[in-house]
Amino acid sequence: MLAVHPSQLRHSAAGASSWQPSAVHGADSVRVKDDTLARITNAANDVEMLEPVDAGPTLYLVLDTNVLIDNLNVIRSFSEDLDHIALPWSMKIIVPYVVLSELDGLKKREGLSWFARTASTFLLQKVKEKKSLKVQARSETVNTQLHEHEQARSADITIWDCCQYYKTKGEVVLLSNDINLQTLCENEEPPPGRRLLSSRELAAKLFGEHLDVSPFRVHENAPRYRPTRLSQTHHLAQTEGPKADEPDGMDVDDDGAAAGTESWVPSHALDALHIQIIDHFTVVLAELAQRVRHEAGDDGPPARSPHAPEHRRKGFRSWNVRDCVEYLESKKAVEKSQPPLQMFLLRRSEDRGWRRGQDWPRQAWENCLDALEDIGRQFEDGLVLLSLTELRPHVTDVFNTRLRPTGI
């Protein structure tokens, strides 16, 4: 399911000066700055994951940049599954530090910036959780020296170096859609492939017959809103599934295993993009709320009074997106949207007011994006404003594209 050729991704990240957001909505007096890379680095340094002395056999899954761009939903589910499934061995997902730089570069690439940003936000969330995923530390290297003729492949060689380092500690599998990088790293395990559809499929390819993979989820065989493979089309992205691509550049996956009673499979481009927005802004708004709490001196213990707002009676780690929005609204007179922003950003499991992306009319989408923009402007948050600048073309693109009816 590779959206663009891996070499194109790497080239774009290195020389991605071809596109910059020409205008950031709501940023007239706000200094727009993206410090996600610094946040990830700081979080990684603060919560460095030390291997236990008796960790036993360890499997390291090293991720390449293209996997995070094209398969983020699978990596997200797989990492969440790892956090809750007891394996008979230790396992860590490793993100080479050069991948962070490549994602940062891809944020300057038209059509890829939104996907690079959502991947970066996911990494920030996972690094802070300090569970199944960690970022390679600068000291975790075998200090491979680059020859002059290898400069053009410096990123590949840096990832190869990362793999060599972790091979001194356990088994290593590189997850990449780049055949050249696979060859360079001499991956002994067969590559999981380009069309990863679910966490369970990835687990099956990694563990084979050595593990019962039924606890891993299967519901990702649904549309993924991801970069278009057609560079000539005006569409910035598409949802892809097993069916052949439609001429309009969008495709919807109607195939695959049925969802379980507690899971829901999106079957529409608006649903897939809506889930992506929820995943991204849940983290972004939590980051903003944490900053505002610290600046306002509100980061003390939960209030004991039953009359205090619900979010004040909870520890911050228990806050959901509703709590974050209500807290921010209590600090400044931000724009109220219709529907309420916290309702638009609900997950299916969080409240009865949840709706699929396709159930919200376009005006509701626009109203909620405007409310997010006002939050970004009021609190001078560059991450919110840049995210919206990159997201809005995709919202316009999906609404202007002929889509299959869902039949749901």
C-alpha positions in Angstrom: 0.0 0.0 0.0 2.9 2.3 -0.6 1.7 5.8 -1.4 4.9 7.2 -2.9 8.2 5.4 -3.6 10.4 5.2 -0.5 13.3 6.9 -2.3 11.0 9.8 -3.1 10.1 10.1 0.6 13.7 10.2 1.6 14.6 12.6 -1.2 11.7 14.8 -0.2 12.6 14.9 3.4 16.1 15.9 2.6 15.3 18.7 0.2 11.7 19.6 1.1 12.0 23.3 0.5 9.6 23.1 -2.4 6.5 23.9 -0.3 5.8 25.9 2.7 2.4 26.8 4.2 1.8 30.1 2.5 -0.6 31.3 5.2 -1.4 29.9 8.5 -5.1 30.6 9.4 -5.4 32.7 12.6 -1.6 33.3 12.9 -1.6 37.0 12.1 0.0 37.9 15.5 1.1 34.4 16.6 4.6 33.2 16.1 4.0 29.9 14.5 6.6 27.3 15.5 6.7 23.6 15.3 8.6 22.1 18.1 7.3 18.6 18.0 10.8 17.2 17.2 12.2 18.9 20.3 9.3 17.7 22.4 9.9 14.1 21.3 13.6 14.4 22.0 13.0 15.9 25.4 10.4 13.3 26.3 12.7 10.5 25.1 15.5 11.9 27.3 13.2 12.3 30.3 11.7 8.8 30.1 14.6 6.7 28.7 13.5 3.1 28.7 16.2 1.1 30.5 16.4 -2.7 29.7 16.0 -4.9 32.8 19.0 -6.9 33.7 17.1 -10.2 33.1 15.1 -9.0 30.1 15.6 -12.3 28.4 15.4 -12.6 24.6 14.3 -9.3 23.1 12.9 -8.6 19.7 13.4 -5.1 18.3 11.2 -3.9 15.5 12.9 -1.0 13.8 10.7 1.4 11.8 11.5 3.3 8.6 9.9 6.6 7.8 7.7 5.3 5.0 6.0 2.8 7.3 5.0 5.6 9.6 3.6 7.6 6.7 1.7 4.7 5.0 0.9 2.3 7.8 0.5 4.5 10.9 -2.9 3.1 11.8 -1.4 -0.4 11.9 1.7 0.7 13.9 -0.6 2.5 16.3 -2.8 -0.5 16.9 0.2 -2.9 17.1 1.9 -0.8 19.7 -1.3 -0.5 21.7 -1.7 -4.3 21.5 1.9 -4.8 22.7 1.1 -2.6 25.7 -1.6 -5.0 26.9 -0.5 -8.4 25.6 1.9 -10.5 27.7 4.5 -11.9 25.3 6.8 -14.8 26.2 9.7 -12.5 25.3 10.6 -8.8 25.5 9.8 -6.6 22.6 10.4 -3.0 21.7 9.5 -0.8 18.7 12.5 1.3 17.9 12.3 4.6 15.9 15.7 5.6 14.6 16.5 9.2 15.5 17.1 10.0 11.8 13.4 9.1 11.2 12.4 12.0 13.4 14.4 14.4 11.2 12.9 12.9 8.0 9.4 13.3 9.3 10.2 16.9 10.2 11.4 17.4 6.6 8.3 15.9 5.1 6.2 18.5 6.9 7.4 20.9 4.3 6.2 18.6 1.5 2.8 19.4 0.0 0.5 16.5 0.2 2.6 14.7 2.9 2.8 17.4 5.6 -0.4 16.3 7.4 0.6 12.6 7.4 4.1 13.5 8.7 2.6 15.6 11.4 0.2 12.9 12.6 3.1 10.4 12.7 5.2 12.8 14.7 2.3 13.4 17.1 1.8 9.7 17.5 5.5 9.2 18.4 5.3 12.0 20.9 2.4 10.3 22.6 4.0 6.9 22.6 7.4 8.1 23.9 5.7 9.8 26.8 3.8 6.6 27.6 7.2 4.9 27.9 5.8 1.5 27.1 6.3 -0.5 23.8 7.9 2.3 21.7 11.1 4.2 22.2 13.3 6.6 20.1 16.9 5.6 19.5 19.2 7.5 21.8 22.2 9.3 20.2 24.5 7.0 22.2 22.8 3.8 20.8 25.1 3.5 17.7 28.0 1.5 16.4 29.5 4.7 15.1 29.5 3.8 11.4 31.7 6.2 9.4 30.3 7.5 6.2 32.5 7.5 3.1 32.2 10.4 0.7 30.4 8.4 -1.9 27.8 7.3 0.7 26.6 10.8 1.6 23.5 10.5 -0.6 22.5 7.4 1.4 23.3 8.8 4.8 19.8 8.2 6.2 19.8 4.6 5.0 23.2 4.0 6.5 22.1 5.6 9.8 19.1 3.3 10.0 21.4 0.4 9.2 23.7 1.5 12.0 20.7 1.6 14.4 19.9 -2.0 13.4 23.5 -3.1 14.0 23.4 -1.6 17.5 20.3 -3.4 18.5 21.5 -6.7 17.0 24.1 -6.6 19.9 21.2 -6.8 22.3 18.7 -9.1 20.6 16.9 -10.0 17.4 16.2 -7.2 15.0 13.5 -6.9 12.3 13.5 -3.8 10.1 10.0 -2.7 8.9 10.5 -0.8 5.7 8.9 -0.5 2.3 12.3 0.4 0.9 13.8 -2.6 -0.9 17.2 -1.0 -1.1 17.2 -0.4 2.7 16.0 -4.0 3.3 18.9 -5.2 1.2 21.4 -3.0 3.0 20.3 -4.2 6.4 20.3 -7.9 5.2 17.0 -8.5 6.9 16.9 -12.2 7.7 13.2 -12.1 8.4 10.9 -11.8 5.4 9.7 -8.2 5.1 6.1 -7.8 6.4 5.1 -6.3 3.0 3.6 -3.1 1.8 -0.1 -3.9 2.3 -0.2 -4.3 6.1 -3.9 -4.4 6.9 -3.9 -5.1 10.7 -2.0 -5.4 13.9 -2.7 -9.2 13.8 -1.3 -9.5 10.3 1.9 -7.8 11.4 2.1 -10.0 14.4 1.6 -13.1 12.3 4.5 -12.1 10.0 6.8 -11.3 12.9 6.0 -14.2 15.1 4.9 -16.9 12.7 3.9 -20.1 14.5 5.7 -19.2 17.6 2.8 -17.2 19.1 -0.9 -17.3 19.2 -1.7 -13.9 17.5 -5.5 -14.0 18.1 -5.3 -11.3 20.8 -4.0 -8.8 18.2 -6.7 -6.7 16.6 -7.9 -7.3 13.0 -10.1 -4.3 12.3 -7.6 -2.2 10.5 -8.6 -3.8 7.1 -10.6 -0.6 6.5 -10.0 2.6 4.6 -6.9 4.4 5.5 -6.7 8.0 4.7 -3.1 8.3 3.4 -1.0 10.0 0.6 -2.1 9.5 -2.9 0.0 7.4 -5.2 -1.0 9.5 -8.2 1.4 12.4 -8.4 -0.6 13.8 -11.4 -3.9 14.0 -9.6 -5.1 17.1 -7.9 -6.1 15.0 -4.9 -3.8 15.2 -2.0 -4.8 11.9 -0.5 -7.0 8.9 -0.8 -8.5 6.1 1.2 -7.2 2.8 0.0 -8.5 -0.8 0.3 -8.5 -4.0 -1.7 -10.6 -2.7 -4.5 -9.1 -1.1 -7.6 -8.6 2.6 -7.4 -11.5 4.8 -8.6 -10.6 7.3 -11.4 -11.3 10.1 -8.9 -8.4 9.0 -6.7 -10.4 7.8 -3.8 -11.1 4.2 -2.8 -13.1 2.6 -0.1 -12.4 -0.8 1.3 -15.5 -3.0 1.7 -13.6 -6.2 2.2 -12.1 -7.9 5.3 -13.1 -9.5 8.5 -16.1 -8.3 10.4 -15.4 -6.0 13.3 -15.9 -7.3 16.8 -18.7 -6.2 19.0 -16.5 -3.6 20.6 -14.8 -2.3 17.5 -15.9 -0.3 14.6 -14.6 -0.3 11.0 -14.8 2.9 9.1 -16.1 2.5 5.6 -16.0 6.0 4.2 -13.3 8.5 3.6 -14.9 11.0 5.9 -14.9 8.4 8.7 -11.3 7.6 8.2 -10.2 11.2 8.1 -12.4 12.0 11.1 -10.6 9.2 13.1 -7.3 10.6 12.1 -8.3 14.1 13.3 -9.5 12.7 16.6 -6.2 10.7 17.1 -4.1 13.8 16.3 -5.9 16.6 18.1 -6.5 14.4 21.2 -2.7 14.5 21.7 -2.3 18.1 20.5 -5.0 19.5 22.9 -3.6 17.5 25.8 -0.1 19.0 25.1 -1.7 22.4 25.1 -3.7 21.9 28.2 -0.6 20.6 30.0 1.3 23.7 29.0 -1.5 26.1 30.1 -2.0 24.2 33.4 1.7 24.6 34.2 1.8 28.3 33.2 -1.4 29.0 35.3 -0.2 27.0 38.3 -3.1 24.6 37.9 -1.0 21.5 37.9 -1.6 20.5 41.5 -3.6 17.5 42.8 -7.2 17.0 41.8 -9.9 19.1 43.6 -11.8 17.3 46.4 -14.9 19.5 46.2 -17.8 17.7 44.5 -18.8 21.1 43.1 -15.6 21.5 41.1 -15.8 20.9 37.4 -15.3 17.3 36.5 -11.9 17.8 34.9 -10.7 19.5 38.1 -11.6 16.4 40.1 -9.5 14.1 37.9 -5.8 13.6 37.6 -4.4 15.1 34.4 -3.4 11.7 33.0 -7.1 10.7 33.2 -8.2 13.7 31.1 -9.9 13.0 27.8 -10.4 15.5 25.0 -13.6 16.8 26.6 -11.7 17.6 29.7 -9.0 19.4 27.8 -11.4 21.5 25.8 -13.5 22.4 28.8 -10.4 23.4 30.7 -9.1 25.6 27.9 -12.5 27.2 27.6 -12.4 28.0 31.3 -9.1 29.9 30.8 -10.0 32.1 27.8 -13.1 33.1 25.9 -12.6 30.8 23.0 -15.1 30.4 20.2 -17.9 28.0 20.8 -18.8 25.8 17.9 -21.9 24.0 16.8 -21.6 21.1 17.4 -19.4 21.5 20.4 -15.8 20.8 19.6 -15.5 18.2 22.4 -18.4 16.3 20.9 -17.0 16.3 17.3 -13.7 14.9 18.8 -15.4 12.1 20.7 -14.3 8.5 20.2 -17.0 5.8 19.7 -16.4 4.4 23.2 -16.5 7.7 25.1 -20.0 9.0 24.8 -23.5 8.4 23.3 -23.1 11.7 21.4 -20.4 10.1 19.1 -21.0 10.2 15.4 -19.1 8.9 12.4 -17.3 11.5 10.2 -19.9 11.1 7.4 -22.7 11.8 9.9 -21.5 15.4 10.5 -22.5 17.9 7.7 -19.7 19.9 6.1 -20.6 23.0 8.1 -20.1 21.1 11.3 -16.6 20.1 10.2 -15.8 23.8 9.3 -17.3 25.1 12.6 -15.1 22.7 14.6 -12.0 23.5 12.6 -12.7 27.2 13.2 -13.0 26.5 16.9 -9.7 24.7 16.9 -8.2 27.6 15.1 -9.5 30.1 17.7 -7.9 27.9 20.4 -4.6 27.9 18.6 -4.8 31.7 18.2 -5.9 32.5 21.7 -3.2 30.3 23.3 -0.6 31.1 20.6 -0.1 27.4 19.9 1.8 26.9 16.7 1.2 23.1 16.7 -2.6 23.6 16.6 -2.4 26.3 13.8 0.1 24.4 11.6 -1.9 21.2 12.0 -5.0 23.0 10.8 -3.2 24.6 7.8 -2.1 21.2 6.7 -5.5 19.5 7.4 -7.9 21.9 5.7 -6.9 21.0 2.1 -7.7 17.3 2.9 -11.1 18.2 4.3 -11.9 20.2 1.2 -10.6 17.4 -1.0 -12.7 14.7 0.6 -15.9 16.8 0.5 -15.3 17.6 -3.2 -14.7 14.0 -4.2 -17.3 11.6 -5.3 -17.6 8.9 -2.7 -19.3 5.6 -2.6 -22.4 5.3 -0.4 -21.6 3.2 2.7 -24.7 1.2 2.9 -24.4 1.5 6.7 
